[in-house]
Amino acid sequence: MDSWKDQILREFAPDVARLTLVADPDGLLLETDILDEVRKRGYELISFEDQVSFRYFYESKFRSLWDAGQSTDLSVILRYEGQDPGNLPYDLLQAGRKLAFSLGDLFPNLSYPVIAELDRSHLGALYDAQQQQNADVLGVNVTKDFILRHVFGVDPELIKQPHDLLLMLLSRHYGNQRVPITLDERLIQVLQSKEVFRDWPLREILPDRNSFFSFLQERWLPFLDGLADPKIKVVREAACAYALEYAGPLDVPFEHDNVRIYVDNLFLEGLLKPVSHERANELPKTWISIGVEADPVENHRRRLKGFMKKLEEEMPQNDARHQDWSAFAFRWAELMLLMSEPMTGASPNMLEEFQNLQQLVDNSFRTWCEKNYAGLYNQPPVPPVMVHHIPKALARQMSELRQSKIALIVVDGLSIDQWLVLRDVLSKQIPELRLRESAVYAWIPTITSVSRQALFSGRMPFYFSKSIYITDREPNLWLQFWLDQELSQLEVVYIKGLGDDDVSKVHEMLSDPRTRIAGLIVDKVDKIMHGIELGTAGMHNQIRQWAMQGYLAGLIDLLRNLGFGIWLTSDHGNIQALGCGRPSEGAIAETRGERVRIYSSEILRDSVKQKFPDAMEWPLHGLPDNFLPLLASGRSAFIKEGKQIVGHGGISLEEVIIPLVEIGWKNT
């Protein structure tokens, strides 16, 4: 049976046409497997966003070579989002063959507005179900039910008891599954029509992962109380004794056989926290032990051992989606925190096991990037996949909320494990905080002049080749992006150098009521990084101390009071690295980073590569032609041999996948 991808790929046999124009309003060509396959067949895909950008890329990369009689060994797919090709240049319309793909053609019997909200990774399951079920034309609600059942494995009619509901929620949130809002609304509607679920806070815990785990955390202590004294009947009326934040039943069926499978992993990965209990000695020494505070060293040892084993088993492979690595990056960050805590209980053997696992992760992620990274920058910008998608996602949000104001806080150099440190402190300083966490990919090489400029310009680095070694043009790039979105200069603000006692400066610059978009660079973490001597553990400690001083909490509070929606992200992460020697290259390197060297020609790069054979020549994915990176191997750095630093520029998981957090407020 053909897949939906086959319907598209059959149009791209090798050497059919030098130029193909494709109307692709639903971004079907941007699915990772399709991008990979069309490249194998000799095609390069270019998305048409505006005349100037397209002309610059197309003319320099292809047209000029073709006109000179040179072969690029590539055909070009020009992808545009609308159905009408009228905005395309006339010469292209005359020269190219024309194709069109849409969800409506692939799924003629399903409601288009509903399937349009699905992540493209779910289309395979939906297409197969459509073929197997031979479905008639379905209305909106029936399409929603069809997708819930055949794509997400959820049949609302089969959810009849609390353990059914809890299992569905656990499966969804433990797997970090993303479900469109319209499907959630349908699911809530059906579930709340049942008497047994009417007091469950479904509007909070179904769509929001953090709220669900907070809900479970509140119910764990009452559950232990019931085990310690079976005579206690845990009922909803007793909820006031526990000061619950989330309404709903106090008695949650943790003891159900299928639910218990999840509980160990939830505590293992830090999604739930163990609690102290005055009658801990009377509790059964069974599966619940991991959720009861006991000897801290033993708890750490047990978590480390179990967590490492689980991450090794579930590490994404070469055929993984980018979302799989993003989810894994958060779990890896939790393990990094565990390893850096002062009292880990880690034996020398366990430290060796961690280092072996770290090497496996490094090798697996590098191999995945070599195969898949080139397909990321053309992905749809909502939700963002790479840092240069973030402004486009914010622009979409602003267009939907016409009077909205948004502030983007960029914490220079912040990795996900360091974000977890900030999150822990912020959650205590601002208890009403609600965080919607995701991740994006930095540009490789993971240096500020490349990745942060891409973030503020909304473009891949190829388009800012003249400033790729510096950051001086960031304010202009940020302004130009928003001018292109039809904002005025008075509505756009850019502030850098933040992180100390300068919140008043931010207040002064943002108090103008005309301000609608603000880019704020907090460089404190970057300063800590370049002065650190105690590696990853030292970074965590100093970032925690800085966070406890209250600067970031104060900045967030100020932005909230000024009416801004708030997002927080980074431009790249960092790792602890060990010197492998400094290249003796004189002035031939354009950039002499610790984890990367940049050269203007392959001859120069090759000459250094010969002396560092394990270093990696990174290809020109979205980079200018004369910008040739040489990445330090593994967790090494181009510094004095044996010296330890915390740096960035390379291709490790911690450097490349970074946090993107929407900051909101509970009960809003």
C-alpha positions as CSV (number, residue, x, y, z in Angstrom):
1,M,0.0,0.0,0.0
2,D,1.4,3.4,-1.0
3,S,2.0,6.0,1.7
4,W,1.0,9.7,1.4
5,K,4.7,10.4,0.8
6,D,4.8,8.1,-2.2
7,Q,2.0,10.2,-3.8
8,I,4.4,13.2,-3.7
9,L,7.8,11.5,-4.3
10,R,6.6,9.8,-7.6
11,E,6.7,13.3,-9.1
12,F,10.4,13.7,-8.5
13,A,12.2,11.2,-10.6
14,P,15.9,12.2,-11.2
15,D,16.6,14.6,-14.0
16,V,13.0,15.3,-15.0
17,A,13.4,19.1,-15.0
18,R,16.0,21.6,-13.9
19,L,13.3,23.8,-12.2
20,T,10.1,22.7,-10.6
21,L,7.5,25.1,-9.1
22,V,5.4,23.5,-6.3
23,A,2.3,25.0,-4.7
24,D,2.6,23.6,-1.2
25,P,0.3,25.5,1.2
26,D,0.4,22.8,3.8
27,G,4.2,22.3,4.0
28,L,4.1,18.7,2.9
29,L,7.4,18.9,1.1
30,L,9.0,20.0,4.3
31,E,8.5,16.6,6.0
32,T,11.9,15.3,6.9
33,D,11.7,12.0,5.0
34,I,10.5,13.7,1.9
35,L,13.3,16.3,2.1
36,D,15.8,13.6,2.6
37,E,14.5,11.5,-0.4
38,V,14.3,14.4,-2.9
39,R,17.8,15.4,-2.0
40,K,19.0,11.8,-2.8
41,R,17.3,12.2,-6.1
42,G,19.3,15.3,-7.0
43,Y,16.9,18.1,-6.0
44,E,17.5,21.2,-3.8
45,L,14.4,22.7,-2.2
46,I,14.1,26.5,-1.8
47,S,11.1,28.1,-0.1
48,F,9.9,31.3,-1.7
49,E,9.3,33.8,1.1
50,D,10.1,37.1,-0.6
51,Q,11.5,38.2,-4.0
52,V,14.8,39.7,-2.6
53,S,15.8,36.8,-0.5
54,F,14.9,34.2,-3.1
55,R,16.7,36.0,-5.9
56,Y,19.9,36.3,-3.8
57,F,19.9,32.6,-3.0
58,Y,18.8,31.3,-6.4
59,E,20.9,33.5,-8.5
60,S,24.1,33.0,-6.6
61,K,23.7,29.3,-6.0
62,F,22.2,28.1,-9.3
63,R,21.2,30.5,-12.0
64,S,24.6,32.2,-12.4
65,L,26.3,28.7,-12.7
66,W,23.7,27.5,-15.2
67,D,24.1,30.6,-17.3
68,A,27.9,30.1,-17.3
69,G,27.4,26.5,-18.6
70,Q,28.4,24.9,-15.3
71,S,26.5,21.9,-13.8
72,T,25.5,22.0,-10.2
73,D,24.3,18.3,-10.3
74,L,21.1,19.6,-8.7
75,S,17.6,20.4,-9.9
76,V,15.7,23.1,-7.9
77,I,12.3,22.8,-6.3
78,L,10.8,26.2,-5.7
79,R,8.2,25.8,-3.0
80,Y,5.6,28.5,-2.4
81,E,2.8,28.4,0.2
82,G,-0.2,29.7,-1.7
83,Q,-2.1,28.1,-4.5
84,D,-1.7,31.1,-6.7
85,P,1.8,31.4,-8.4
86,G,1.1,35.0,-9.4
87,N,3.7,36.4,-6.9
88,L,6.5,34.4,-8.4
89,P,8.9,36.0,-10.9
90,Y,7.7,35.8,-14.5
91,D,10.9,34.2,-15.9
92,L,10.5,31.3,-13.4
93,L,6.9,30.7,-14.3
94,Q,7.9,30.4,-17.9
95,A,10.8,28.1,-17.3
96,G,9.6,25.7,-14.6
97,R,7.2,22.8,-14.5
98,K,4.3,23.2,-12.1
99,L,3.0,20.9,-9.4
100,A,0.6,21.2,-6.4
101,F,0.2,19.2,-3.3
102,S,-2.3,19.7,-0.5
103,L,-3.9,17.9,2.5
104,G,-7.2,18.3,0.8
105,D,-6.0,16.1,-2.1
106,L,-4.5,13.5,0.2
107,F,-7.5,13.3,2.6
108,P,-10.5,14.2,0.6
109,N,-13.0,12.6,3.0
110,L,-11.8,14.3,6.2
111,S,-12.4,17.9,7.5
112,Y,-9.5,20.0,6.1
113,P,-9.4,22.5,9.1
114,V,-9.0,19.7,11.5
115,I,-6.2,17.8,9.7
116,A,-4.4,21.0,8.9
117,E,-3.6,21.4,12.6
118,L,-1.8,18.0,12.8
119,D,1.9,17.7,13.0
120,R,3.1,16.2,9.7
121,S,4.7,13.3,11.5
122,H,1.1,12.0,12.2
123,L,0.0,12.0,8.6
124,G,1.3,8.5,7.9
125,A,-0.9,6.9,10.5
126,L,-3.9,9.0,9.4
127,Y,-3.4,8.1,5.7
128,D,-3.1,4.4,6.5
129,A,-6.3,4.5,8.6
130,Q,-8.1,6.3,5.9
131,Q,-7.1,3.6,3.4
132,Q,-8.0,0.7,5.7
133,Q,-11.3,2.1,7.0
134,N,-12.4,3.3,3.6
135,A,-14.1,6.2,5.4
136,D,-17.0,8.2,3.9
137,V,-17.0,11.9,3.9
138,L,-16.8,12.9,7.6
139,G,-17.9,16.1,9.4
140,V,-15.8,18.1,11.8
141,N,-16.5,16.2,15.0
142,V,-16.4,12.8,13.4
143,T,-13.0,13.7,11.8
144,K,-11.8,14.7,15.3
145,D,-12.9,11.4,16.7
146,F,-11.4,9.5,13.8
147,I,-8.0,11.2,14.4
148,L,-8.1,10.7,18.1
149,R,-8.8,7.0,17.7
150,H,-6.5,6.1,14.8
151,V,-3.6,8.6,15.3
152,F,-3.4,9.1,19.0
153,G,-4.9,5.8,20.2
154,V,-7.6,7.5,22.3
155,D,-11.2,6.4,22.1
156,P,-13.2,8.7,24.5
157,E,-16.0,6.1,24.6
158,L,-13.6,3.5,26.1
159,I,-12.4,5.9,28.9
160,K,-15.0,4.9,31.6
161,Q,-13.1,4.7,34.9
162,P,-10.5,7.0,36.6
163,H,-7.7,4.5,35.9
164,D,-8.6,4.7,32.1
165,L,-8.3,8.5,32.2
166,L,-5.1,8.4,34.2
167,L,-3.5,5.9,31.8
168,M,-4.4,8.1,28.9
169,L,-3.0,11.2,30.5
170,L,0.2,9.3,31.6
171,S,0.7,7.9,28.1
172,R,0.3,11.4,26.5
173,H,2.4,13.5,28.9
174,Y,5.1,11.0,29.7
175,G,5.7,10.7,25.9
176,N,5.4,14.5,25.6
177,Q,2.8,14.0,22.9
178,R,1.6,17.2,21.2
179,V,-2.1,17.2,20.4
180,P,-3.9,20.1,18.6
181,I,-6.1,22.3,20.7
182,T,-9.2,21.5,18.7
183,L,-8.8,17.8,19.4
184,D,-8.3,18.5,23.1
185,E,-11.5,20.5,23.1
186,R,-13.4,17.6,21.6
187,L,-11.9,15.2,24.1
188,I,-12.8,17.4,27.1
189,Q,-16.3,17.8,25.8
190,V,-16.9,14.1,25.5
191,L,-15.2,13.2,28.9
192,Q,-16.9,15.9,30.9
193,S,-20.3,14.6,29.7
194,K,-19.6,11.6,31.9
195,E,-20.5,12.0,35.6
196,V,-17.4,10.2,36.8
197,F,-15.0,12.8,35.3
198,R,-16.9,16.1,35.9
199,D,-14.8,17.1,38.9
200,W,-11.4,16.4,37.1
201,P,-9.6,19.6,36.1
202,L,-9.3,18.5,32.5
203,R,-9.0,22.0,31.0
204,E,-5.8,22.3,33.0
205,I,-4.2,18.9,33.1
206,L,-5.1,17.6,29.6
207,P,-3.4,20.2,27.5
208,D,-0.6,21.2,29.9
209,R,2.1,18.7,30.8
210,N,3.5,20.6,33.8
211,S,0.0,21.1,35.3
212,F,-0.7,17.3,35.0
213,F,2.5,16.4,36.8
214,S,1.8,19.0,39.5
215,F,-1.7,17.5,39.9
216,L,-0.2,14.1,40.4
217,Q,2.4,15.4,42.8
218,E,-0.3,16.8,45.0
219,R,-2.0,13.5,45.1
220,W,1.0,11.4,46.1
221,L,1.1,12.3,49.8
222,P,-2.6,11.5,50.3
223,F,-2.0,8.2,48.5
224,L,0.9,7.4,50.9
225,D,-1.3,8.4,53.9
226,G,-3.9,5.9,52.7
227,L,-1.3,3.2,52.5
228,A,0.2,4.0,56.0
229,D,-3.3,3.8,57.6
230,P,-5.7,1.7,55.5
231,K,-8.5,2.9,57.9
232,I,-8.2,6.4,56.4
233,K,-10.7,6.8,53.7
234,V,-9.2,9.4,51.3
235,V,-12.2,11.4,50.0
236,R,-12.5,14.7,48.2
237,E,-13.9,16.5,51.2
238,A,-10.5,16.0,52.9
239,A,-8.7,17.9,50.2
240,C,-8.6,21.1,52.3
241,A,-6.1,19.4,54.6
242,Y,-3.6,19.1,51.8
243,A,-3.8,22.7,50.5
244,L,-4.3,21.5,46.9
245,E,-3.8,23.9,44.1
246,Y,-5.6,21.8,41.5
247,A,-9.2,20.8,42.1
248,G,-10.5,17.4,41.5
249,P,-10.5,14.0,43.2
250,L,-8.0,13.4,45.9
251,D,-7.9,9.7,45.4
252,V,-5.9,8.8,42.3
253,P,-5.4,5.2,41.3
254,F,-1.6,5.0,41.5
255,E,-1.9,1.4,42.6
256,H,-3.5,0.2,39.4
257,D,-1.2,-2.4,37.7
258,N,-0.9,-0.4,34.4
259,V,-0.4,2.9,36.2
260,R,2.3,1.5,38.4
261,I,4.4,0.9,35.3
262,Y,4.8,4.7,34.9
263,V,5.3,5.6,38.5
264,D,8.9,4.4,38.8
265,N,9.9,6.3,35.7
266,L,8.2,9.5,36.8
267,F,10.3,9.6,40.0
268,L,13.4,8.4,38.2
269,E,13.3,11.2,35.8
270,G,12.3,13.9,38.2
271,L,8.8,14.5,36.9
272,L,7.6,13.6,40.4
273,K,9.6,14.4,43.5
274,P,9.8,12.0,46.5
275,V,8.1,13.3,49.7
276,S,8.9,12.8,53.3
277,H,6.4,10.8,55.4
278,E,6.2,10.7,59.2
279,R,5.3,7.0,59.1
280,A,7.7,6.0,56.4
281,N,8.8,2.9,58.3
282,E,5.2,1.6,58.2
283,L,4.9,2.0,54.5
284,P,5.4,-1.2,52.4
285,K,8.9,-1.5,51.0
286,T,7.7,-2.1,47.5
287,W,7.3,-0.1,44.2
288,I,6.4,3.0,46.2
289,S,9.8,3.3,47.8
290,I,11.2,5.5,45.1
291,G,8.6,8.1,45.9
292,V,9.5,8.3,49.7
293,E,12.4,10.3,50.9
294,A,15.0,8.1,52.6
295,D,18.7,8.2,52.6
296,P,19.6,11.0,50.1
297,V,22.8,9.3,48.9
298,E,21.1,6.1,48.3
299,N,18.2,7.9,46.5
300,H,20.7,9.6,44.2
301,R,22.6,6.4,43.5
302,R,19.4,4.6,42.7
303,R,18.1,7.3,40.4
304,L,21.4,7.7,38.6
305,K,21.7,4.0,37.9
306,G,18.1,3.6,36.8
307,F,18.1,6.8,34.7
308,M,21.3,5.9,32.9
309,K,20.0,2.5,32.0
310,K,16.7,3.9,30.7
311,L,18.3,6.7,28.6
312,E,20.6,4.2,27.0
313,E,17.7,2.0,26.0
314,E,15.6,4.9,24.7
315,M,18.3,7.0,22.9
316,P,17.0,8.1,19.5
317,Q,18.6,6.4,16.4
318,N,19.4,7.6,12.9
319,D,15.8,7.4,11.7
320,A,14.5,9.5,14.6
321,R,12.5,12.7,14.1
322,H,13.9,16.0,15.3
323,Q,11.2,16.0,18.0
324,D,12.6,12.8,19.4
325,W,16.0,14.3,20.0
326,S,14.4,17.5,21.5
327,A,12.5,15.4,24.0
328,F,15.6,13.3,24.8
329,A,17.6,16.5,25.3
330,F,15.4,17.4,28.3
331,R,15.8,14.0,29.9
332,W,19.5,14.1,29.2
333,A,19.6,17.5,30.9
334,E,18.0,16.0,34.0
335,L,20.7,13.4,34.1
336,M,23.4,16.1,33.8
337,L,21.9,17.8,36.9
338,L,21.9,14.6,38.8
339,M,25.6,13.9,38.0
340,S,26.6,17.5,39.0
341,E,24.9,17.6,42.4
342,P,27.3,17.5,45.3
343,M,26.0,14.3,47.0
344,T,25.3,12.0,44.1
345,G,26.3,8.7,45.6
346,A,28.0,7.9,42.3
347,S,30.7,5.3,42.6
348,P,33.8,5.4,40.3
349,N,32.1,2.6,38.2
350,M,29.0,4.7,37.8
351,L,31.0,7.7,36.7
352,E,32.6,5.5,34.1
353,E,29.2,4.3,33.0
354,F,28.1,7.9,32.6
355,Q,31.1,8.8,30.5
356,N,30.5,5.8,28.3
357,L,26.8,6.8,27.9
358,Q,27.8,10.4,27.2
359,Q,30.1,9.1,24.4
360,L,27.3,7.0,22.9
361,V,24.9,10.0,23.0
362,D,27.6,12.3,21.4
363,N,28.3,9.7,18.6
364,S,24.6,9.0,18.0
365,F,23.6,12.7,17.8
366,R,26.5,13.6,15.6
367,T,25.6,10.8,13.2
368,W,21.9,11.9,13.2
369,C,22.9,15.5,12.5
370,E,25.1,14.4,9.6
371,K,22.1,12.8,8.0
372,N,19.2,15.0,9.1
373,Y,20.4,18.5,10.1
374,A,20.2,19.9,6.5
375,G,16.4,19.2,6.5
376,L,15.7,21.3,9.6
377,Y,16.1,24.9,8.4
378,N,13.3,24.6,5.8
379,Q,10.8,23.2,8.3
380,P,7.6,25.2,9.0
381,P,8.3,27.9,11.6
382,V,5.2,27.1,13.7
383,P,6.1,25.5,16.0
384,P,9.7,26.6,15.7
385,V,12.3,24.0,14.9
386,M,15.4,26.2,14.6
387,V,16.3,29.5,16.2
388,H,15.7,31.5,13.0
389,H,12.1,30.3,13.1
390,I,11.4,32.0,16.4
391,P,10.7,35.5,15.1
392,K,8.3,34.0,12.5
393,A,6.4,32.1,15.2
394,L,6.2,35.3,17.3
395,A,4.9,37.2,14.2
396,R,2.2,34.6,13.7
397,Q,1.2,35.0,17.4
398,M,1.0,38.8,17.0
399,S,-1.1,38.6,13.9
400,E,-3.6,36.4,15.7
401,L,-3.7,38.7,18.7
402,R,-3.6,42.1,16.9
403,Q,-3.0,44.2,20.1
404,S,-0.5,41.8,21.7
405,K,3.0,42.8,22.9
406,I,5.8,40.2,23.1
407,A,9.2,40.3,24.7
408,L,11.8,37.7,23.7
409,I,14.4,37.1,26.4
410,V,17.6,35.5,24.9
411,V,19.9,34.2,27.6
412,D,23.1,34.0,25.7
413,G,24.8,30.5,25.9
414,L,22.1,28.9,28.1
415,S,21.9,25.1,27.7
416,I,18.8,23.0,28.7
417,D,20.4,21.6,31.9
418,Q,21.2,25.2,33.0
419,W,17.6,26.2,32.1
420,L,16.5,23.5,34.6
421,V,18.5,25.2,37.3
422,L,16.9,28.6,36.4
423,R,13.5,27.0,36.3
424,D,13.8,25.5,39.8
425,V,14.7,28.9,41.3
426,L,12.1,30.9,39.3
427,S,9.3,28.5,40.3
428,K,10.1,29.3,43.9
429,Q,10.4,33.0,43.4
430,I,7.3,33.3,41.3
431,P,4.9,30.5,42.4
432,E,2.2,31.6,39.9
433,L,4.5,30.9,37.0
434,R,3.3,28.6,34.3
435,L,6.0,27.4,31.8
436,R,5.4,25.8,28.5
437,E,8.7,24.2,27.6
438,S,10.0,23.1,24.2
439,A,13.3,23.1,22.4
440,V,14.8,24.4,19.2
441,Y,18.0,23.7,17.3
442,A,20.8,26.2,17.2
443,W,22.8,26.8,14.0
444,I,26.0,24.8,13.6
445,P,28.6,26.0,14.3
446,T,27.1,27.0,17.6
447,I,28.7,30.4,18.0
448,T,27.0,33.7,18.8
449,S,27.8,35.5,15.6
450,V,26.1,32.7,13.6
451,S,23.2,31.4,15.7
452,R,22.2,34.6,17.5
453,Q,22.2,36.6,14.3
454,A,20.0,33.9,12.7
455,L,17.7,34.2,15.7
456,F,17.3,38.0,15.5
457,S,17.2,38.2,11.7
458,G,14.7,35.3,11.1
459,R,17.0,34.1,8.4
460,M,19.6,31.4,7.8
461,P,23.2,32.6,8.0
462,F,23.7,32.5,4.2
463,Y,21.8,35.8,4.1
464,F,24.0,37.7,6.5
465,S,27.4,36.7,5.1
466,K,28.8,40.2,5.5
467,S,28.3,40.3,9.2
468,I,28.6,36.6,10.1
469,Y,31.8,37.2,12.1
470,I,30.4,40.0,14.3
471,T,27.1,40.8,16.1
472,D,27.0,44.6,15.5
473,R,24.2,44.3,12.9
474,E,21.8,42.4,15.2
475,P,19.7,45.5,16.0
476,N,19.3,46.3,12.3
477,L,18.5,42.7,11.5
478,W,15.9,42.6,14.3
479,L,14.3,45.8,13.2
480,Q,14.3,44.8,9.5
481,F,12.5,41.6,10.2
482,W,9.7,43.5,12.0
483,L,9.5,46.2,9.4
484,D,8.9,43.4,6.9
485,Q,6.0,42.4,9.2
486,E,4.5,45.9,8.8
487,L,5.5,47.2,12.3
488,S,6.9,50.6,12.6
489,Q,10.4,51.5,13.9
490,L,8.8,52.9,17.0
491,E,7.2,49.6,17.9
492,V,10.5,47.6,17.9
493,V,13.1,47.5,20.7
494,Y,16.4,45.7,21.0
495,I,18.4,45.8,24.2
496,K,21.6,43.8,25.0
497,G,24.1,43.5,27.8
498,L,21.5,42.7,30.4
499,G,21.9,40.5,33.5
500,D,22.9,42.7,36.4
501,D,21.1,45.6,38.1
502,D,19.7,47.1,35.0
503,V,16.0,46.4,35.1
504,S,15.3,50.1,35.4
505,K,17.0,50.5,32.0
506,V,14.6,48.0,30.5
507,H,11.6,49.7,32.1
508,E,12.7,53.1,30.6
509,M,13.1,51.7,27.1
510,L,9.9,49.6,27.2
511,S,7.5,52.1,28.9
512,D,6.6,53.7,25.6
513,P,3.1,52.3,24.9
514,R,3.8,52.1,21.2
515,T,6.4,49.3,21.8
516,R,5.0,45.9,20.6
517,I,8.1,43.7,20.2
518,A,11.2,43.6,22.3
519,G,14.4,41.6,21.9
520,L,16.3,41.4,25.2
521,I,19.8,39.8,25.5
522,V,20.8,38.6,28.9
523,D,24.5,37.8,28.7
524,K,25.2,36.8,32.3
525,V,25.4,33.1,31.6
526,D,27.8,33.7,28.8
527,K,30.0,35.7,31.1
528,I,29.9,33.0,33.8
529,M,30.8,30.4,31.1
530,H,33.9,32.1,29.9
531,G,35.2,32.6,33.5
532,I,34.3,29.2,34.9
533,E,37.0,26.8,36.1
534,L,34.9,24.1,37.8
535,G,33.2,22.7,34.7
536,T,29.5,21.7,34.5
537,A,29.0,21.5,38.2
538,G,30.5,25.0,38.6
539,M,28.2,26.4,35.9
540,H,25.2,25.0,37.7
541,N,26.3,26.4,41.0
542,Q,27.0,29.9,39.7
543,I,23.9,30.1,37.6
544,R,21.8,29.1,40.6
545,Q,23.5,31.8,42.7
546,W,22.8,34.4,40.0
547,A,19.2,33.3,39.7
548,M,18.7,33.6,43.5
549,Q,19.7,37.2,43.4
550,G,16.4,37.8,41.6
551,Y,17.4,39.6,38.4
552,L,15.6,37.3,36.0
553,A,12.5,37.1,38.2
554,G,12.5,40.9,38.4
555,L,12.8,41.2,34.6
556,I,9.9,38.7,34.1
557,D,7.8,40.6,36.7
558,L,8.5,43.9,34.9
559,L,7.5,42.5,31.5
560,R,4.3,41.1,32.9
561,N,3.3,44.4,34.5
562,L,4.0,46.2,31.2
563,G,1.6,43.8,29.5
564,F,4.1,41.7,27.4
565,G,3.7,38.1,26.5
566,I,7.1,36.6,27.4
567,W,9.3,34.0,25.7
568,L,12.7,32.8,26.8
569,T,15.3,31.1,24.7
570,S,19.0,30.8,24.0
571,D,21.3,31.0,21.0
572,H,23.4,28.0,21.7
573,G,24.4,25.8,24.7
574,N,27.7,24.8,26.0
575,I,29.7,21.8,27.3
576,Q,32.7,21.0,29.5
577,A,35.6,20.2,27.1
578,L,39.2,19.2,27.4
579,G,42.0,20.7,25.4
580,C,43.4,18.7,22.4
581,G,46.0,21.2,21.4
582,R,45.9,24.6,19.7
583,P,46.4,24.8,16.0
584,S,49.5,26.7,14.9
585,E,47.8,28.4,12.0
586,G,48.9,32.0,12.2
587,A,46.3,34.3,10.6
588,I,44.6,31.7,8.3
589,A,41.6,31.1,10.5
590,E,38.8,33.7,10.3
591,T,37.5,32.7,13.7
592,R,39.5,30.9,16.4
593,G,36.9,29.5,18.7
594,E,37.5,26.9,21.4
595,R,35.2,24.3,19.9
596,V,35.4,25.4,16.2
597,R,37.7,27.1,13.8
598,I,36.4,28.9,10.7
599,Y,38.3,29.1,7.4
600,S,37.7,30.9,4.1
601,S,38.8,28.1,1.8
602,E,38.9,24.3,1.8
603,I,42.7,24.3,1.3
604,L,43.2,26.2,4.5
605,R,40.8,24.0,6.4
606,D,42.4,20.8,5.1
607,S,45.8,22.0,6.2
608,V,44.7,22.2,9.8
609,K,42.5,19.0,9.5
610,Q,45.7,17.0,8.7
611,K,47.1,17.9,12.1
612,F,43.7,17.2,13.9
613,P,42.4,14.1,12.0
614,D,39.5,13.6,14.4
615,A,38.1,17.1,13.8
616,M,35.0,17.3,11.7
617,E,34.6,19.3,8.5
618,W,31.0,20.6,8.8
619,P,29.3,21.1,5.4
620,L,27.8,24.3,4.2
621,H,24.2,23.8,5.4
622,G,22.7,27.3,5.1
623,L,26.1,28.9,5.5
624,P,28.0,31.3,3.2
625,D,30.3,29.6,0.6
626,N,33.4,31.0,2.2
627,F,32.5,30.1,5.8
628,L,34.0,26.6,6.4
629,P,33.8,25.3,9.9
630,L,36.2,22.7,11.4
631,L,34.6,21.3,14.6
632,A,36.6,19.9,17.5
633,S,36.0,16.2,17.9
634,G,33.9,14.8,20.7
635,R,34.2,16.9,23.9
636,S,37.6,18.4,23.0
637,A,38.6,22.0,22.4
638,F,41.3,23.7,20.4
639,I,43.2,24.9,23.4
640,K,46.2,23.8,25.4
641,E,46.2,20.0,25.7
642,G,44.8,18.8,29.0
643,K,43.2,22.2,29.9
644,Q,39.5,22.1,30.9
645,I,37.0,24.7,29.9
646,V,33.3,25.2,29.4
647,G,32.8,26.3,25.8
648,H,30.7,26.2,22.7
649,G,30.8,26.0,18.9
650,G,30.5,22.3,18.3
651,I,27.9,19.7,17.6
652,S,27.1,18.1,20.9
653,L,23.5,17.7,22.1
654,E,23.9,20.3,24.8
655,E,25.3,22.9,22.4
656,V,22.8,22.4,19.6
657,I,19.4,21.7,21.3
658,I,18.4,24.7,23.5
659,P,15.3,25.7,25.5
660,L,12.4,27.7,24.1
661,V,9.9,28.5,26.9
662,E,6.6,30.4,26.8
663,I,6.2,32.1,30.2
664,G,2.6,32.4,31.4
665,W,0.6,32.5,34.6
666,K,-1.6,30.0,36.4
667,N,-5.3,30.5,36.2
668,T,-5.0,32.8,33.1
